[in-house]
């Protein structure tokens, strides 16, 4: 049996193991959800202590004791993935295991380590990118949501009914997040707590400003519709300025991409045209050290360029 067959069997075995573990985790999640529903229906819905007790029981699992459970769960929620942290960790580790076996059988231990690093770094970068896209989509539609709230308030509806209108009439992710606020009020939380939870789930400064205005209105009263319209106009102006900054820094971002990809492309082309010329790097220990140093410097240079062209305001 050759190396390709062994690696294929290892990948299939790891995939089957992943599927079985995910199925067990899903069944455990279903049982946990049923227990939570029974606990909530037995207790008074307006009593927060029952809900907090269920939440504490959920966090007392073995995975929660490993640290980073809350961070990973928050990251998955902000990325829009309906996964439990345990499911993601099993999938993540199984992918790293399969790629490590394939790399070990085909190219040796160095390739196995590179495969593990690729899976872990790639998975984390993917999560961050999904979160970034979802937050940008939320931020893009947020002024329209605020104007819908202001229009509903001027029509005589309350704040909770205005939030329900966002849930029913707008698209995800903004409808999903505001829908959670409405659902939390149905489970006994106050609207103030629901808005605070929203600002924690979606860490955007514009949302924090709007939530602060709503909380102040709920405490002291006032013309909330006018305040929300002013906040919406301010957010639109910030988005306009951000678009101008993105346009002005487009040349710098393109230069950074070219500088980052040029050594990689040149190394690939030279490996195809003159393999013996690159053999000093690819077939010697000193060459491997140079490649590692070059990759590290490339990453550091890319981070520096990204920081130079990013303008916070």
N, C-alpha and C positions, 0 to 999 in steps of 0.2 A: 504494500500500500504506500503510495507516494505521499509527499508532504501536503499537496493540495487536498487529497482525499481526507487525510487526518484533520487538517484545519477545517474542512467543510463539516465533518462529523462533529468536531468540537463546537463549532458554531451552532449546529442544529441542536446538539445536546444542551448547550447553554440557553438557547432560545426556548426549548421545551421546559427546562428548569425554571426559567423566568416566567413563562406562562402559568405553570403550576403554582408558583409562589404568589403571583398576582391574583390568581383565582382564589387562593386561600385568604389573601388579604381582603379581597372584595367581599367574600362571605363574612369575614370578621367585621368589616365595615357595616355590612347590612345588619348584622346582629347588634352592633353598637348603636346604629341609628334607631333600630326598633326599641332598644332600651331607653334611649333618650326621649323618643316620642312618648313611651309609656310613662316615664318620669314626669315629663312636662304636662301630660294630660291628667295625671293624678294630682299634681300640685296645682295651686292657684296660678293662673297665667300671669297675674300681676305681681307675683312674688319673685323678686330677682334672685333670692338666695338659692332657690332650687336650680335655676339655670346656671348660676355660678358654680354650684356643687357638681353638676354634670360636666362643666368645662374643666374643673379641677381633676375629675376622674379621667377625663380624656387625656390630660397632660401628664398623668401619672404612669403612662405606659413606659415600657423599657426603652423605646426609641427616644422618648422625651428626656430620659435621664442622660442621654449621650451628649446633650448640648447642641445648640443650634437648631432645635426642632421648631421653635417658634419662628426663627428667622427663615428657615426653609419653607415652612408653610405659608408665611406672608409673601415670600418671593413667588411661590407657585400661584397664589391667589392673584397677585398683581400681574403675573404673566398670563392670566386667563386660562390656566390649566386646571381641570377638575381632577387632580391627582392628590392622593394623600402623600405626605413625606415618605412613608414607608414604601409605597409603590414606586416612587421616583428613585429612592435609594437602591431598591432591588434591581430596577431596570438599569440604573447607572452602573452598579457593580457588575451586573451580568455582562453588559456591553464591554466593560474594561477587561473582564476575565476572558471573554471570547477573543477580543482583539489581541490580548497579550499572548494567548496560546497560538493564535495564527502567526503573530510576529516571531515568536520563539521558534516555531517549527520551520518558518520560511527563511528568516534572516538572522536569528540568534537572539541572545538576551537583550542586547541594546535595542533591537526593534520591539521587543516585548515591553520594555520600560517606556519607549516612545509611544507605543500604542495605549498603555494605561494613561500616560500624561495627556495624550490627545483626547481620549474619552472624557476624562475629568475636566480638563480645561475647556474642551468644546461644549460639554454639557452645561457648564457654568456660564460660558459666554452666550450660549443659546438662550438660557433662562433670562439673563440680563437684557438681551436684545428683545425678546418677547415682552418683557416688562416695559422696556423703553417705548416700544411701538404702541403698546396698550395705553400707557400714560399720555403719549403724544396724541393719540386718537381721542382720549378723554378730554385732554386740554383743548383740542380743536373744537369739539362740540359743546364745551362747557358754557361759553357765552350764550349759545342758543338755548341751553337748558335754563340759564338764569333768566333770560327774557321770557321763557315759558312760565317760570314761576311768577315773575312780575305781572305778566298778563293774567294769570289765574288769580293772583291776589287782587288785582284791580277789578276783576269780574265778580269778586265777592267770595271766592273760595278761601279756605284756610291753607296754612303752610303744608300740612300733611296731605291734603287733597292735591296740592300743587306738585308735591313729590310723587304722588301716585300717577299724576298726568305724565311726568317724565318717564316713569317706569313703563307706562302703557303706550306712549306715542313716539319715543325716541329709540335709537338703535344702540346695541351694545358698543362699548362697555359702559357707557354712562347710564343706560337704562338698567343694567344689571346692578351697578353700585347703588343707585338711588332706590332700586327695588329692594335691596337688602335693608336699607333704612326703614322702608315701609313695613317690611316683614318683621323687623325687630320690634317695631311699635306694636304689632299684632301679638307678639310673644310677651309683652309686658314691659319692655323698655320704654323710657320716655323718649320724646323726639329729640331732646337735647343729647341724650346718650347715643341715639342713633346717628346724629350728625357728627358727634365726636368720633365714633367708630369709623364713619366714612372718611374723616380727615386723616385717621390713622392708616386706613387701608390704602388711600390714594395720597401719597406724600407730595402734593403740589402746593406751592405757595398761593396761587390764585384761589384754589379751593379753600385753603385756610382762611384767607381774607373773607370770602363769602360766608363760610361757616361761622366765623366770629361775628359778622354782622347779623346773621340769623339768631345766634345765641343771645346777643345783646337785645335784639328786638323781643325775643321771648321773655326776657327778664324785665325790661323797662318799658317796652312798647315803642310805638313810633310808626312812621310811614315806611314799612319794610319794602314795599314795591319800588319806591323811589331810591332807596339805598341799593337794592339789587340792580336796578338799571344803571346806577353810577358805577357799581363794581363791574358790571358786564361791559360798559364802555371802556373802563380802564383796562380790562383784560384784552379787549379787542385791540387797543392801542399797543399794549405790550406785545401781542402777537404780530402786529404790523412791524414794530421795530425789530423783533426777532427775525422776521423774514428778510428785512433789509440787511441785518448783520450776516445772516446765512449767505445772502447773495455776495456781499463784500468779501467774505472769507472763502468763497468757492475756489479761488485760485490757489490759496494756501492749502486747502484740503486736497485738491488734485495733485499739487506738488508733493505733499506728504505721501499720498498713495503711490505715486511714481517712484519716489525715493525708496519706499519700503519694498515694492515689488521688483525693482530693477535687479538687485543682486540675486534674488531667487530665480528670476527668469534667465539671467545670464548663466547661472550655475546649471540650470536645466538644459539650456542650449549647448553649452560646452560639453556636458555629459553625453549628449547625442552626437555632436560633431567630432569630438576628440576625447574619447573615454580615457585614454592613457594620460592625457593632460590633467584630468581630475582624479586619477587614481591615487595621487599623493594625499588627497584629502579624504577620500572614501575608503581607502584600504590600509590606512596606517592609524595607530593610536594617536599620534601627534595631530594628524589630520582631523580625527574625530574631536579632539579638544578644540582645535581651531574652529570647526563647524559649530560647536556648542557656544564658544565665545562670540562668534559672529551672530548667531541666532539671538543670544542674550542682548547684544548691543543693538541689533535690529529692533527688538521689542522695546528696549529703553528709548531708542530714538523715535519710534512710533508714538510712545506715550508722551514724550516731550513735545512732539509736533501737535498731537491732539490737545494738549494743555495750552499750547501757544495760540491756537486758533479758536479755543473755546472762551467765550466772553460771558461772564455772569452778570446779570443785571436784574 
